[in-house]
Amino acid sequence: MKKIIKNGIIVTMNAAGDVWDHGYVMFEDTKILAAGPEEDLEKKLQEFTAQGILKPGETFEEIDAKRAIVIPGLVNTHCHLGMIPFRGLGDDCKDRLRVFLLPMENQAMDAEMASLSTRYAIGELLLSGVTTVLDMYYFEEAVAKVMDEMGIRGIAGETVMEKDSCDSKNADEAIERGIALIEAYKDHPRVSGAITPHGTTTCRPETLKRAYEEDVKAGTVFTLHVAEMDYEMTQLREQYGMTPIEFMEHIGVLGPNTLTAHSIRTTEHDVEILAKHGASVAHCIASNTKAAKGVAPVSLMHKHGISVGFGTDGPASGNTLDLFIQMRMCENFHKNELRDRSAFPAKEVVSMATIEGARALGLGDITGSIEPEKQADLVLVETDSPNMFPVYDPYSALVYSAIASNVRDVYVAGECLVKEKKLVREDFAKIRNDLREKMEQTAFKDMKNLV
């Protein structure tokens, strides 16, 4: 049955920047049929009837938005879904990686833990309006399965490192897992696989090139941590006399499907290189500033036409998987860095959370905006809560006022996955309890005694 969302503030994020204060969105099955001002709806229905798209007298399921702001689904371009159990471990510890994260991965991470954590993380994402996510972690065949079961749009990226990890003995084995994952989901309408090297210094150039070539062949995104760490900058400078971006260009792993995560320590020349190759950037403002690593030069990237999407990073690094926090922090930090209150207008930031993020993942023709033929990935942000009145400018309301708990309804590929702020397919209390029980069977049960 065809559905129409009415009585909403429609923020399309299309090329024309259309916003309708009293608008509608019509969709059928997975695709958007039309969107526009409600005053034009009757004319559109007549037009569709004349074209045979509608049958005379055909009925619709009408959805009252109740003056919610209707936006395209939010896009998280960099996440580690399997790391929910690590959230809050050693947040203020200088050597958190070696004290908490690596030991716990080696001791407690397995396919079941990754699956249960992913289910929790996707629940958290959907409840906060995220309809598309790129994950890079381990046991990604389990991650992809949960993505499929929960209805989210996702890219499951198998992490590749030279040394052994919790799911692979070496880089070759990890790449083979990634190839198998890509093949298994090549025809899936929402879920796909990718090979995602950990970083520029944790993989040999030959490994990076092989992963890149496999991702290009599969038409999927090639992503890794880039220009993030001090030791990374030092090692590549001493070994090659290059920045990480220059190194990537040198070995031939930059192209339109390349997504560099973090990219904090990029020079103007680095940005020019990224733009030349049509690469994109995942901006993880919350985790980067929490770790005191700095702020990526996003304004410069935008000036060079680079698509920059938001990434929450993992719950061990950024704690929350909430893109509303990323939008707010982006505004505050960049305005402060530039000493310019007018910098980064709210519309630009909403674009990063939607259509730019979709483009960064190679999904810009599928999702990220509300327009005909695109997937019906839609989020209704209610305006009834105290923090959401009045709404003079919906972009401003989304960036400066809205919080994740204002998300009321969420649709992915036309299916309602969140209704009245609750998951439709899943019981979140059960998800949490299942993960808690698994953690209690591992070394995680003693972690609170160390924090």
ROVEXZA-690289 format. One record per residue (C-alpha): residue number from 1; residue in one letter; x, y, z. Coordinates in steps of 0.02 Angstrom, whole numbers, plus 50000, padded with zeros to 5 digits. Each point is the difference from the previous one (the first is absolute). Layout:
residues N
+------+------+-------+-------+-------+
| resi | resn |     X |     Y |     Z |
+------+------+-------+-------+-------+
|  NUM |    A |     X |     Y |     Z |
...
+------+------+-------+-------+-------+
This chain:
residues 451
+------+------+-------+-------+-------+
| resi | resn |     X |     Y |     Z |
+------+------+-------+-------+-------+
|    1 |    M | 50000 | 50000 | 50000 |
|    2 |    K | 50055 | 50176 | 49962 |
|    3 |    K | 50031 | 50112 | 50150 |
|    4 |    I | 49994 | 50188 | 50022 |
|    5 |    I | 50080 | 50095 | 50142 |
|    6 |    K | 49903 | 50164 | 50021 |
|    7 |    N | 49998 | 50150 | 50115 |
|    8 |    G | 50189 | 50005 | 50016 |
|    9 |    I | 50140 | 50124 | 49975 |
|   10 |    I | 50090 | 49916 | 49854 |
|   11 |    V | 50187 | 50031 | 49989 |
|   12 |    T | 50051 | 49915 | 49838 |
|   13 |    M | 50190 | 50031 | 49988 |
|   14 |    N | 49976 | 49992 | 49811 |
|   15 |    A | 50105 | 50104 | 49880 |
|   16 |    A | 49871 | 50140 | 50001 |
|   17 |    G | 49998 | 50006 | 50190 |
|   18 |    D | 49811 | 49982 | 50006 |
|   19 |    V | 49916 | 50019 | 50170 |
|   20 |    W | 49810 | 49994 | 50017 |
|   21 |    D | 49925 | 50062 | 50163 |
|   22 |    H | 49842 | 49900 | 49966 |
|   23 |    G | 50055 | 49860 | 49887 |
|   24 |    Y | 49977 | 49818 | 49956 |
|   25 |    V | 50106 | 49850 | 49952 |
|   26 |    M | 49921 | 49859 | 49899 |
|   27 |    F | 50085 | 49830 | 49988 |
|   28 |    E | 49963 | 49822 | 49949 |
|   29 |    D | 50096 | 49846 | 50052 |
|   30 |    T | 50181 | 50059 | 50013 |
|   31 |    K | 49995 | 50156 | 49889 |
|   32 |    I | 49944 | 50180 | 50013 |
|   33 |    L | 49870 | 50044 | 49868 |
|   34 |    A | 49981 | 50186 | 50032 |
|   35 |    A | 50022 | 50139 | 50126 |
|   36 |    G | 49940 | 50179 | 50003 |
|   37 |    P | 49888 | 50130 | 50082 |
|   38 |    E | 49832 | 49931 | 50057 |
|   39 |    E | 49908 | 50128 | 49896 |
|   40 |    D | 50067 | 49910 | 49845 |
|   41 |    L | 49956 | 49825 | 50058 |
|   42 |    E | 49830 | 49986 | 49914 |
|   43 |    K | 50077 | 50055 | 49835 |
|   44 |    K | 50139 | 49871 | 50019 |
|   45 |    L | 49871 | 49863 | 50034 |
|   46 |    Q | 49905 | 50046 | 49843 |
|   47 |    E | 50161 | 50001 | 49901 |
|   48 |    F | 50049 | 49828 | 50064 |
|   49 |    T | 49826 | 49932 | 49961 |
|   50 |    A | 50012 | 50065 | 49821 |
|   51 |    Q | 50172 | 49917 | 49984 |
|   52 |    G | 49936 | 49834 | 50067 |
|   53 |    I | 50110 | 50008 | 50154 |
|   54 |    L | 49842 | 50006 | 50106 |
|   55 |    K | 49838 | 49908 | 49969 |
|   56 |    P | 49839 | 50101 | 50009 |
|   57 |    G | 49938 | 49998 | 50179 |
|   58 |    E | 50159 | 49919 | 50065 |
|   59 |    T | 50020 | 50024 | 50187 |
|   60 |    F | 50155 | 50048 | 50099 |
|   61 |    E | 50063 | 49973 | 50174 |
|   62 |    E | 50006 | 50177 | 50068 |
|   63 |    I | 50130 | 50039 | 50133 |
|   64 |    D | 49974 | 50159 | 50100 |
|   65 |    A | 50171 | 50077 | 50033 |
|   66 |    K | 49921 | 50111 | 50134 |
|   67 |    R | 50112 | 50145 | 49948 |
|   68 |    A | 50159 | 49897 | 50015 |
|   69 |    I | 50152 | 50048 | 49898 |
|   70 |    V | 50016 | 49865 | 49866 |
|   71 |    I | 50179 | 49974 | 49943 |
|   72 |    P | 50098 | 49870 | 49901 |
|   73 |    G | 50073 | 49865 | 50109 |
|   74 |    L | 50164 | 50048 | 50084 |
|   75 |    V | 50161 | 49919 | 49938 |
|   76 |    N | 50141 | 49941 | 50115 |
|   77 |    T | 50157 | 49982 | 49892 |
|   78 |    H | 50119 | 49927 | 50130 |
|   79 |    C | 49954 | 49885 | 50143 |
|   80 |    H | 50057 | 49845 | 50096 |
|   81 |    L | 49837 | 49916 | 50046 |
|   82 |    G | 50080 | 49855 | 50093 |
|   83 |    M | 50073 | 50112 | 50134 |
|   84 |    I | 49847 | 50039 | 50107 |
|   85 |    P | 50075 | 49898 | 50145 |
|   86 |    F | 50151 | 50116 | 50001 |
|   87 |    R | 49896 | 50158 | 50027 |
|   88 |    G | 50060 | 50095 | 50153 |
|   89 |    L | 50159 | 49898 | 50025 |
|   90 |    G | 50145 | 50113 | 50047 |
|   91 |    D | 49925 | 50156 | 49921 |
|   92 |    D | 50128 | 50113 | 50085 |
|   93 |    C | 50146 | 49878 | 49995 |
|   94 |    K | 50148 | 50057 | 49894 |
|   95 |    D | 50049 | 49824 | 49947 |
|   96 |    R | 49823 | 49933 | 49982 |
|   97 |    L | 50042 | 49901 | 49842 |
|   98 |    R | 50129 | 49888 | 50083 |
|   99 |    V | 49922 | 49996 | 50174 |
|  100 |    F | 49820 | 49963 | 49952 |
|  101 |    L | 49957 | 49981 | 49816 |
|  102 |    L | 50129 | 49881 | 49927 |
|  103 |    P | 50002 | 49881 | 50150 |
|  104 |    M | 49811 | 49990 | 50004 |
|  105 |    E | 49989 | 49970 | 49812 |
|  106 |    N | 50122 | 49855 | 50015 |
|  107 |    Q | 49914 | 49926 | 50153 |
|  108 |    A | 49815 | 50027 | 49969 |
|  109 |    M | 49957 | 50042 | 49820 |
|  110 |    D | 49925 | 49860 | 49896 |
|  111 |    A | 49866 | 49983 | 49868 |
|  112 |    E | 49859 | 49988 | 50128 |
|  113 |    M | 50058 | 50156 | 50093 |
|  114 |    A | 50018 | 50096 | 49836 |
|  115 |    S | 49825 | 49947 | 49949 |
|  116 |    L | 49918 | 50046 | 50165 |
|  117 |    S | 50092 | 50166 | 50007 |
|  118 |    T | 49952 | 50039 | 49821 |
|  119 |    R | 49817 | 49967 | 50037 |
|  120 |    Y | 50007 | 50121 | 50147 |
|  121 |    A | 50094 | 50131 | 49898 |
|  122 |    I | 49879 | 49991 | 49854 |
|  123 |    G | 49856 | 50020 | 50121 |
|  124 |    E | 50084 | 50155 | 50068 |
|  125 |    L | 50031 | 50066 | 49824 |
|  126 |    L | 49822 | 49975 | 49941 |
|  127 |    L | 49926 | 50079 | 50156 |
|  128 |    S | 50106 | 50155 | 49966 |
|  129 |    G | 49951 | 50013 | 49816 |
|  130 |    V | 50150 | 49917 | 49916 |
|  131 |    T | 49942 | 49895 | 49853 |
|  132 |    T | 50169 | 49966 | 49917 |
|  133 |    V | 50163 | 49949 | 50082 |
|  134 |    L | 50174 | 49945 | 49947 |
|  135 |    D | 50078 | 49882 | 50125 |
|  136 |    M | 50180 | 49944 | 50006 |
|  137 |    Y | 50044 | 49869 | 50129 |
|  138 |    Y | 50018 | 49811 | 50016 |
|  139 |    F | 49886 | 49851 | 49967 |
|  140 |    E | 49911 | 50105 | 49869 |
|  141 |    E | 49902 | 49852 | 49932 |
|  142 |    A | 49909 | 50003 | 50167 |
|  143 |    V | 49982 | 50189 | 49989 |
|  144 |    A | 49926 | 49992 | 49824 |
|  145 |    K | 49875 | 49868 | 50057 |
|  146 |    V | 49937 | 50113 | 50140 |
|  147 |    M | 49991 | 50149 | 49881 |
|  148 |    D | 49889 | 49894 | 49888 |
|  149 |    E | 49890 | 49940 | 50143 |
|  150 |    M | 49975 | 50173 | 50076 |
|  151 |    G | 49960 | 50087 | 49836 |
|  152 |    I | 50133 | 50136 | 50001 |
|  153 |    R | 50097 | 50049 | 49844 |
|  154 |    G | 50180 | 49950 | 50033 |
|  155 |    I | 50174 | 49968 | 49935 |
|  156 |    A | 50092 | 49866 | 50099 |
|  157 |    G | 50187 | 50029 | 49986 |
|  158 |    E | 50121 | 49862 | 50049 |
|  159 |    T | 50151 | 50076 | 50090 |
|  160 |    V | 50170 | 49954 | 49930 |
|  161 |    M | 50165 | 50010 | 50094 |
|  162 |    E | 50168 | 49914 | 49974 |
|  163 |    K | 50004 | 49927 | 50175 |
|  164 |    D | 49877 | 49873 | 50064 |
|  165 |    S | 49832 | 50061 | 50065 |
|  166 |    C | 49853 | 49921 | 50090 |
|  167 |    D | 49930 | 49931 | 49836 |
|  168 |    S | 50148 | 49981 | 49881 |
|  169 |    K | 50179 | 49938 | 50013 |
|  170 |    N | 50069 | 50124 | 49873 |
|  171 |    A | 49955 | 50128 | 49867 |
|  172 |    D | 49976 | 49870 | 49863 |
|  173 |    E | 49872 | 49904 | 50104 |
|  174 |    A | 49907 | 50162 | 50041 |
|  175 |    I | 49994 | 50049 | 49817 |
|  176 |    E | 49932 | 49829 | 49953 |
|  177 |    R | 49864 | 50021 | 50132 |
|  178 |    G | 49959 | 50169 | 49923 |
|  179 |    I | 49992 | 49929 | 49824 |
|  180 |    A | 49881 | 49864 | 50060 |
|  181 |    L | 49892 | 50131 | 50086 |
|  182 |    I | 49991 | 50108 | 49844 |
|  183 |    E | 49948 | 49849 | 49897 |
|  184 |    A | 49869 | 49944 | 50126 |
|  185 |    Y | 49909 | 50168 | 49999 |
|  186 |    K | 50031 | 50059 | 49821 |
|  187 |    D | 49815 | 49990 | 49957 |
|  188 |    H | 49927 | 50058 | 50166 |
|  189 |    P | 49889 | 50155 | 49987 |
|  190 |    R | 50064 | 50081 | 50160 |
|  191 |    V | 50157 | 49914 | 50065 |
|  192 |    S | 50170 | 49987 | 49916 |
|  193 |    G | 50176 | 49950 | 50046 |
|  194 |    A | 50168 | 50085 | 49989 |
|  195 |    I | 50183 | 49972 | 50041 |
|  196 |    T | 50055 | 50135 | 50121 |
|  197 |    P | 50186 | 50011 | 50044 |
|  198 |    H | 50030 | 50064 | 50175 |
|  199 |    G | 50120 | 50139 | 49953 |
|  200 |    T | 50149 | 50063 | 49903 |
|  201 |    T | 50129 | 49932 | 50123 |
|  202 |    T | 49916 | 49838 | 50054 |
|  203 |    C | 49995 | 49929 | 49823 |
|  204 |    R | 50141 | 49979 | 49875 |
|  205 |    P | 49984 | 50099 | 49836 |
|  206 |    E | 49969 | 49836 | 49908 |
|  207 |    T | 49857 | 49959 | 50117 |
|  208 |    L | 49923 | 50172 | 49979 |
|  209 |    K | 50011 | 49986 | 49811 |
|  210 |    R | 49921 | 49827 | 49997 |
|  211 |    A | 49857 | 50055 | 50112 |
|  212 |    Y | 49973 | 50156 | 49894 |
|  213 |    E | 49996 | 49900 | 49838 |
|  214 |    E | 49875 | 49875 | 50071 |
|  215 |    D | 49885 | 50139 | 50062 |
|  216 |    V | 50009 | 50091 | 49833 |
|  217 |    K | 49962 | 49839 | 49907 |
|  218 |    A | 49849 | 49972 | 50112 |
|  219 |    G | 49941 | 50181 | 49985 |
|  220 |    T | 50003 | 50025 | 50187 |
|  221 |    V | 50082 | 50127 | 50114 |
|  222 |    F | 50185 | 49989 | 50048 |
|  223 |    T | 50025 | 50077 | 50171 |
|  224 |    L | 50133 | 50007 | 50135 |
|  225 |    H | 50064 | 50108 | 50143 |
|  226 |    V | 50107 | 50139 | 49925 |
|  227 |    A | 50098 | 50149 | 50069 |
|  228 |    E | 49935 | 49968 | 50175 |
|  229 |    M | 50145 | 49952 | 50113 |
|  230 |    D | 50165 | 50085 | 50045 |
|  231 |    Y | 50098 | 49840 | 49975 |
|  232 |    E | 49922 | 49978 | 49828 |
|  233 |    M | 50059 | 50172 | 49945 |
|  234 |    T | 50175 | 49969 | 50069 |
|  235 |    Q | 50020 | 49825 | 49928 |
|  236 |    L | 49949 | 50047 | 49823 |
|  237 |    R | 50104 | 50157 | 50003 |
|  238 |    E | 50155 | 49905 | 50057 |
|  239 |    Q | 49971 | 49850 | 49886 |
|  240 |    Y | 49939 | 50086 | 49841 |
|  241 |    G | 50017 | 50187 | 50027 |
|  242 |    M | 49812 | 50015 | 49972 |
|  243 |    T | 49838 | 50039 | 50088 |
|  244 |    P | 49873 | 49856 | 50008 |
|  245 |    I | 49899 | 50077 | 49857 |
|  246 |    E | 50156 | 50021 | 49893 |
|  247 |    F | 50047 | 49820 | 50040 |
|  248 |    M | 49828 | 49938 | 49946 |
|  249 |    E | 50014 | 50093 | 49835 |
|  250 |    H | 50177 | 49932 | 49977 |
|  251 |    I | 49944 | 49818 | 50015 |
|  252 |    G | 49841 | 50028 | 49897 |
|  253 |    V | 49858 | 49977 | 50125 |
|  254 |    L | 49910 | 50164 | 49977 |
|  255 |    G | 49844 | 50011 | 49892 |
|  256 |    P | 49815 | 50043 | 50000 |
|  257 |    N | 49961 | 49848 | 50110 |
|  258 |    T | 50132 | 50046 | 50130 |
|  259 |    L | 49936 | 50061 | 50169 |
|  260 |    T | 50133 | 50061 | 50121 |
|  261 |    A | 49944 | 49989 | 50181 |
|  262 |    H | 50046 | 50139 | 50122 |
|  263 |    S | 50129 | 50091 | 49890 |
|  264 |    I | 50037 | 50123 | 50140 |
|  265 |    R | 50179 | 50040 | 49956 |
|  266 |    T | 49974 | 50043 | 49816 |
|  267 |    T | 50095 | 50144 | 49919 |
|  268 |    E | 49931 | 50111 | 49863 |
|  269 |    H | 50102 | 49897 | 49876 |
|  270 |    D | 49921 | 49841 | 50070 |
|  271 |    V | 49827 | 50073 | 49975 |
|  272 |    E | 50043 | 50045 | 49820 |
|  273 |    I | 50056 | 49821 | 49971 |
|  274 |    L | 49838 | 49929 | 50072 |
|  275 |    A | 49898 | 50117 | 49891 |
|  276 |    K | 50100 | 49956 | 49844 |
|  277 |    H | 49959 | 49816 | 50022 |
|  278 |    G | 49818 | 50026 | 50050 |
|  279 |    A | 50027 | 49921 | 50171 |
|  280 |    S | 49886 | 50032 | 50149 |
|  281 |    V | 50025 | 50023 | 50188 |
|  282 |    A | 49914 | 49930 | 50156 |
|  283 |    H | 50002 | 50139 | 50132 |
|  284 |    C | 49997 | 49931 | 50178 |
|  285 |    I | 49994 | 50162 | 50098 |
|  286 |    A | 49943 | 49926 | 50167 |
|  287 |    S | 50130 | 49863 | 50016 |
|  288 |    N | 50140 | 50109 | 49931 |
|  289 |    T | 49973 | 50142 | 50122 |
|  290 |    K | 49970 | 49882 | 50146 |
|  291 |    A | 50171 | 49924 | 49965 |
|  292 |    A | 50078 | 50174 | 49983 |
|  293 |    K | 50060 | 49957 | 49825 |
|  294 |    G | 49938 | 50158 | 49916 |
|  295 |    V | 49871 | 50053 | 49872 |
|  296 |    A | 50004 | 49955 | 49815 |
|  297 |    P | 50002 | 50150 | 49880 |
|  298 |    V | 49824 | 49968 | 49935 |
|  299 |    S | 49974 | 50178 | 49940 |
|  300 |    L | 50152 | 49983 | 49886 |
|  301 |    M | 49938 | 49830 | 49941 |
|  302 |    H | 49831 | 50075 | 49954 |
|  303 |    K | 50084 | 50141 | 49906 |
|  304 |    H | 50083 | 49868 | 49892 |
|  305 |    G | 49836 | 49909 | 49970 |
|  306 |    I | 50036 | 49847 | 50107 |
|  307 |    S | 49851 | 49904 | 50069 |
|  308 |    V | 50017 | 49992 | 50189 |
|  309 |    G | 49882 | 49890 | 50099 |
|  310 |    F | 49985 | 49974 | 50187 |
|  311 |    G | 50067 | 49848 | 50092 |
|  312 |    T | 49967 | 49962 | 50181 |
|  313 |    D | 50153 | 49886 | 50009 |
|  314 |    G | 49976 | 49855 | 50120 |
|  315 |    P | 49910 | 50009 | 50167 |
|  316 |    A | 50170 | 49975 | 50083 |
|  317 |    S | 50063 | 50161 | 49920 |
|  318 |    G | 49851 | 50116 | 49981 |
|  319 |    N | 49886 | 49913 | 50128 |
|  320 |    T | 49840 | 50043 | 49908 |
|  321 |    L | 49939 | 49947 | 49828 |
|  322 |    D | 49892 | 50158 | 49990 |
|  323 |    L | 50024 | 50110 | 49846 |
|  324 |    F | 49906 | 50145 | 50079 |
|  325 |    I | 50146 | 50017 | 50120 |
|  326 |    Q | 50122 | 49994 | 49853 |
|  327 |    M | 49904 | 50142 | 49914 |
|  328 |    R | 49999 | 50108 | 50157 |
|  329 |    M | 50184 | 49971 | 50037 |
|  330 |    C | 50047 | 50033 | 49819 |
|  331 |    E | 49915 | 50169 | 50008 |
|  332 |    N | 50076 | 50048 | 50166 |
|  333 |    F | 50178 | 49944 | 49970 |
|  334 |    H | 50016 | 50064 | 49822 |
|  335 |    K | 49922 | 50169 | 50038 |
|  336 |    N | 50120 | 50015 | 50146 |
|  337 |    E | 50151 | 49944 | 49897 |
|  338 |    L | 49958 | 50124 | 49862 |
|  339 |    R | 49947 | 50137 | 50123 |
|  340 |    D | 49848 | 50025 | 49889 |
|  341 |    R | 49822 | 49980 | 50064 |
|  342 |    S | 49933 | 49999 | 49822 |
|  343 |    A | 50110 | 49855 | 49946 |
|  344 |    F | 49920 | 49831 | 49967 |
|  345 |    P | 49818 | 50053 | 49982 |
|  346 |    A | 49882 | 49867 | 50067 |
|  347 |    K | 49945 | 49947 | 49825 |
|  348 |    E | 50180 | 49953 | 49959 |
|  349 |    V | 50012 | 49892 | 50155 |
|  350 |    V | 49835 | 49911 | 49966 |
|  351 |    S | 50067 | 49966 | 49826 |
|  352 |    M | 50153 | 49916 | 50076 |
|  353 |    A | 49886 | 49888 | 50103 |
|  354 |    T | 49894 | 49950 | 49850 |
|  355 |    I | 50041 | 50022 | 49816 |
|  356 |    E | 50187 | 50032 | 50021 |
|  357 |    G | 50017 | 49847 | 50108 |
|  358 |    A | 49905 | 49898 | 49871 |
|  359 |    R | 50115 | 50063 | 49861 |
|  360 |    A | 50153 | 49960 | 50106 |
|  361 |    L | 49941 | 49818 | 50007 |
|  362 |    G | 49960 | 49994 | 49815 |
|  363 |    L | 49813 | 49996 | 50038 |
|  364 |    G | 49952 | 50176 | 49946 |
|  365 |    D | 49887 | 49934 | 49860 |
|  366 |    I | 49910 | 49886 | 50123 |
|  367 |    T | 49974 | 50096 | 50161 |
|  368 |    G | 50042 | 50165 | 50088 |
|  369 |    S | 49861 | 50109 | 49931 |
|  370 |    I | 49811 | 49997 | 49979 |
|  371 |    E | 49963 | 49991 | 49814 |
|  372 |    P | 49913 | 49883 | 49878 |
|  373 |    E | 50082 | 49833 | 49963 |
|  374 |    K | 50111 | 50005 | 50152 |
|  375 |    Q | 49978 | 49877 | 50142 |
|  376 |    A | 49870 | 50047 | 50131 |
|  377 |    D | 50126 | 50024 | 50141 |
|  378 |    L | 49906 | 50127 | 50105 |
|  379 |    V | 50008 | 50069 | 50177 |
|  380 |    L | 49865 | 50096 | 50092 |
|  381 |    V | 50069 | 50116 | 50134 |
|  382 |    E | 49857 | 50052 | 50113 |
|  383 |    T | 49977 | 50182 | 50048 |
|  384 |    D | 49890 | 49971 | 50152 |
|  385 |    S | 50139 | 49992 | 50131 |
|  386 |    P | 50046 | 50157 | 50097 |
|  387 |    N | 50167 | 50019 | 49911 |
|  388 |    M | 49919 | 50002 | 49828 |
|  389 |    F | 49892 | 50156 | 50009 |
|  390 |    P | 49995 | 50113 | 49905 |
|  391 |    V | 50065 | 49943 | 49830 |
|  392 |    Y | 50046 | 50153 | 49898 |
|  393 |    D | 50130 | 49910 | 49895 |
|  394 |    P | 49994 | 49809 | 49993 |
|  395 |    Y | 50187 | 49987 | 49964 |
|  396 |    S | 50038 | 50102 | 50154 |
|  397 |    A | 49878 | 49898 | 50104 |
|  398 |    L | 50082 | 49838 | 49945 |
|  399 |    V | 50177 | 50057 | 50037 |
|  400 |    Y | 49984 | 50112 | 50152 |
|  401 |    S | 49842 | 49938 | 50088 |
|  402 |    A | 49965 | 49819 | 49955 |
|  403 |    I | 50065 | 49851 | 50096 |
|  404 |    A | 49992 | 49815 | 49959 |
|  405 |    S | 49847 | 49973 | 50110 |
|  406 |    N | 49900 | 50117 | 49887 |
|  407 |    V | 50006 | 49867 | 49864 |
|  408 |    R | 49824 | 49926 | 49996 |
|  409 |    D | 49984 | 49892 | 49844 |
|  410 |    V | 50130 | 49924 | 49884 |
|  411 |    Y | 49978 | 49917 | 49830 |
|  412 |    V | 50132 | 49904 | 49904 |
|  413 |    A | 49958 | 49946 | 49822 |
|  414 |    G | 49819 | 50044 | 50038 |
|  415 |    E | 49985 | 49889 | 50154 |
|  416 |    C | 49962 | 50079 | 50169 |
|  417 |    L | 50138 | 49942 | 50118 |
|  418 |    V | 49969 | 50127 | 50139 |
|  419 |    K | 49823 | 50049 | 50049 |
|  420 |    E | 49961 | 50124 | 50140 |
|  421 |    K | 50181 | 49989 | 50059 |
|  422 |    K | 50003 | 49810 | 50014 |
|  423 |    L | 50079 | 49867 | 49889 |
|  424 |    V | 49869 | 49908 | 49897 |
|  425 |    R | 50092 | 49839 | 49960 |
|  426 |    E | 50098 | 49981 | 50161 |
|  427 |    D | 49982 | 50010 | 50190 |
|  428 |    F | 50141 | 50113 | 50055 |
|  429 |    A | 49992 | 49941 | 50181 |
|  430 |    K | 50032 | 49822 | 49940 |
|  431 |    I | 50142 | 50059 | 49888 |
|  432 |    R | 50083 | 50085 | 50148 |
|  433 |    N | 49974 | 49850 | 50115 |
|  434 |    D | 50070 | 49877 | 49873 |
|  435 |    L | 50157 | 50106 | 49981 |
|  436 |    R | 50017 | 50023 | 50188 |
|  437 |    E | 49989 | 49812 | 50028 |
|  438 |    K | 50136 | 49968 | 49871 |
|  439 |    M | 50113 | 50133 | 50077 |
|  440 |    E | 49976 | 49920 | 50172 |
|  441 |    Q | 50071 | 49838 | 49930 |
|  442 |    T | 50162 | 50086 | 49949 |
|  443 |    A | 50137 | 50111 | 50071 |
|  444 |    F | 49882 | 50148 | 49980 |
|  445 |    K | 49915 | 49951 | 50163 |
|  446 |    D | 50152 | 50062 | 50098 |
|  447 |    M | 50031 | 50161 | 49904 |
|  448 |    K | 49902 | 50113 | 50117 |
|  449 |    N | 50124 | 49957 | 50136 |
|  450 |    L | 50141 | 50073 | 49895 |
|  451 |    V | 49919 | 50160 | 49941 |
+------+------+-------+-------+-------+
